[in-house]
Each structure stands twice: as C-alpha cells, then as structure tokens.
Amino acid sequence: MIAIPAVDLRDGACVQLVGGEYAAERIRLPDPVAVALDWEAKGFQALHIVDLDAATGRGNNSRAIESILDRTDLTVQVGGGVRDRDAIVRLIDAGATYVVVGTRALEDEEWLAEMADDFPEQLIVAADVRERKIVTRGWTRTMHLDIDEAMERLSLLPLAGVLVTAVHKEGLLQGADLALMEDVAESTDLAVIASGGIATDVDMRLLADRGIAAAVLGMALYTGALDARAIAEEFRA
C-alpha cells in the first residue's frame, strides 16, 4: 500500500476541511505548489489533487494544478468537477497520470462507460460515502445508491481504481472506516484507494491488511499527527 498526500485546492490555497463541511476549514496554506514540492521532498511518490471550487461550481484552480503538474515528477491523480471529455483530456495533456471523476461518473452510467473505454486504466472513480450512501456534488447530494451497488457497476469497467472517501470521517482524525474499506476491497478486483479519518500509522497498517492499494492522507499529515517522512518511507511502491 502506498501513502498519497492530499492537496485540496480552494481559492488558490491548499486547505483541509473537517467532516467535509466547507464552513469548517481547519488548514489553509497559501502556496499549494510549495506544499506539493514539500511532500515530494519528504519522499512521497504520488499526490492526490482535488479542485474543491470546481467540484462545487465555485470556480476553479486550474492554474495551481497546472503549476503543480509542471513542477513535480510525482504520479499525480487530479479530480474535482471533471464532468466532460474535454476536462479529462486537458488534465492528461497537462501531465496528470490519472484523472479522478466523481459526480457525473456516478450519476451518468453511460457517460462513465464511454469515458472508461476511451481512457482505459487512466480514470479513478471517486465514490464519496456517508454512512454507506454515495454522495455527490461536493458532498451536497445523497444518492439513492449505496456503496455495494456502486461497486457492482464500477467493477465491470477498465478503471485505474476507485477512491472511497468516508466523508463522515473526513478530517476528524478518529480513524478510518475499516469495515467500509474492507467490504469494498473484498467486492472488487479494482485497486481501492482509501480516504477519510486516517490518523495513525496503525490505521495505515490495518488498511494495508485489508487489501487497500493506497491511502490518501490529509489532516493527519498537515497537523503533524503522522510523521510524514516515516509514512512516506514505510508506505511506498
């Protein structure tokens, strides 16, 4: 299992939110490129970038994303508001290794199937989950779709993986939703990337034991709850 720092972008800054609530911003760093370069210097092999403004229709952080892609040599997965082919192409052309698709991918099965065929092994579907229900549109809409049903559909497609975020755990540093992640990993042959609530190196090892391919880390790294260099060294490809 590899560890992947999250670089969440809002208003041109790198932020961390508590519980997926936009009003509960705990961390704000003004230079996301410097943040990305610092994670690279600490030994991480990959980054997870999310454009929170694009995800919620508040604008975009495309300039910061392009700068990060241009300045680092890391494997980078980028998402947030990716809802058409042109957006996928732009990110791949800009240097993204993987493109993360969420809202439209889960709300429009035909579109996702077409994009997965056109970009095989390059798309990661973000399945944001609150109490086992899928949430979309920047965590503001709860679908009549649970994670088990979603995984049945997604497992049929040539995806690079599925990013499962336990939104109810996000930013709280109370531990990962191990039961959720184990269920998902057992239900699919796709690579499963876990996110939400991870607070300790023990959480990381428990996720690895459950067959998780990667873990996206946010608040625990930004607050120093996790030793970044130690985590980067232990959890790498």
N, C-alpha and C positions, 0 to 999 in steps of 0.2 A: 504494500500500500504506500502511496506517495502522499505527501503533505503539500497542499496548494494554498498559498496566501490569497485572501480576497482583497481586491481593490475596488471598492464600491464608490462610484462617482456621483456627486450631486453638486450642482452649481460650480463645477470646475474643481471641486475639492474631493479628497478621499475621506469618506465618512464611515461610521459604524452606527447602525440603528439598533435599538433594544426592542425585541419582540416584534420586529417587522413594522413598527409604527414610525411614520415619518416625523411625528412630533417628538419622538423620543430619540433624538440624535445624541450619542454619548461621545463620539470621537469625531474630530474634524481636523484634517491636515491639509494645508493649502496647496501643496505641490505633489500631486499624485505621481508624477514622473519620478521624483526623488524617492517616493515611497517604494515604487516598483524596483528601482535600482538598488535600494537598500535590501529588499527581500532577496534579490539576485546575489548581492554581495554576501548575504548571510548563508548562502548555499542552497536555496530552493531552486528546483528545476522547472517549475511551472507557476503560472499566475492565473487567477480567475478574475476577470474584469466584468463588472456589471454597471451599465449605464442606468442608474435609478431614475433619472429625469426622463429618458426615452421610454422606460418601462411604464411610466405613469402619465405620459403625454405632457410633461412639463418642459420639454426642450430636449437637448442632447449634449453629450460631452465628447463628440467625435474628435475634436482637436486633441484633447488629452489622450484619448485612446490611440490615435494615430501616432502621437509622440511616444507613448509607451512602447508600442509595437516597433517603432523605428529605433528606439534606444536600447532595447534589451535583446538578448539572444535566447530567451526562455521559450518554452512551449506555452502558448497563451490561448486560453479559451475566453471568448468575449460574447456577452449577451446583454439583454435589456432592450426591449422594444423592437426586436428583429421580427418583422411581420411580412416581409416580401422578399422575392428573389434578389432584387437589386441590393438590399441591405446585406444579404449573405455574401453576394459577390464582392461588395465593397470591403467587407471585413477580411475576406480571404485575400483579396488583392493587396490589402494594407499589411498583411503579414500574420493574421490570426491563424493558428493551427486548427482550431475548432471554433465553430460558431454555436452559441447556445440559443435555442429557440424555446419559447415558453408558451405565452398566451395563445397565439394563433395555432401553434403546433397541437395544443390540447383541445382547442375549440373547433378546429377545422381538420378533420382526419384526412380528407382527400388532398389538401394542400401539403400536409406533412409527408404523406406517402410520396407525392410527386417530388418534393424537395429532397427527401432521403434517397430516392432513386437518382436524382440529378447530382447530389453531393454525397456519395456513399462514404461512410466512415469519417465524415467531416462535421456532422451535426451531433450535438448533445441536446437532449430534451430536458428542460428544467421542469421537474414535477414538484412544485411547491405544495406542501401538505400542512394542513392544520387539522389536528385530530382525525387524521386519515382521509380527509376530504381534500380534493385538489382545489387550490385557489389560484386565480389568475389576475391579470390586470394590476400588477404591482400589489398583490395580496388583498385587493379590494373586493373581488368577486369569488364566492364559493360556488363551485360547480356541483351538479348532481352526478358526480363521478368520484369514486374512491380510488385509492392508490392501486388496489388489486386489479380493478377493471382497467385502469390506465396501463398497468404493466402488461396485461394480456395483449393490448393493442400494440404497444411500443416494441415488444419483444419480436414482433414479426418483421420489423424494419431494419435496414442496414445502417444503424446508427453507430456513432462512436461511443455512446454511453448515455446514461440517464443520471442527471443530477437531482438527488432527492433532498430537498431542504425541509427540515422540520421547523416550520415558521413559528410554531408555538414555543420552540426552544431558542429561537434566534436571538443572539446577543445576551442571553441571560446567564451564561456560564454555569448552568446547572446540570451539565452532562448531556450527551447525545441521546436521542430516542433509539435505543439499541433494539428494541422489539420491532419497531418500524423498519429499521435498516436491515435487520436480519431477514424479515419477511420479504422485503424487496429483493435482496441478494439471492434468496432461495427460489424466487419466482422467475428468474431470467438468466440468460447466458450473456446479456449485455454487461459491460463494465458499469458498476454502480459507484457513483460519487456521492459521498455523504456530506451534509452541511447542517449546522444548527445546534448550538448548545455545547459543542465540544470545548472542554475546559482543561483537561489534564492529559498527560502522556498515557495514563491508564485508559482514558476514553479512546485514545488512538489505537492502543493495542487491542482493546475489546472490539473495535470496529474491524480491525485487520483480521481478528479471529473469526469474524462473521462473514468473511469473503468480500469485504468492501475494497474496491480497487484504489480509491483515492478519497481524501477528506479535504474539504475546503475549510480553511480556518480564518476567522475574523477577529472577534472581540478578544479571544484568548491571547492572540499574538499582539494585538495593538495595546492591550493593557499590561502585557508582560506576565500574564498568568502562565503562559507557556514560554520556555526558553527557546527562542527562535532557532538559534544555531544547533542546539541539541536535537530539536524536532526535525530540522532540515537534514541532519546527518542520519538520524535513525530511519526516517520515512522517506526513502528515495527509490528510484527505479534501479 
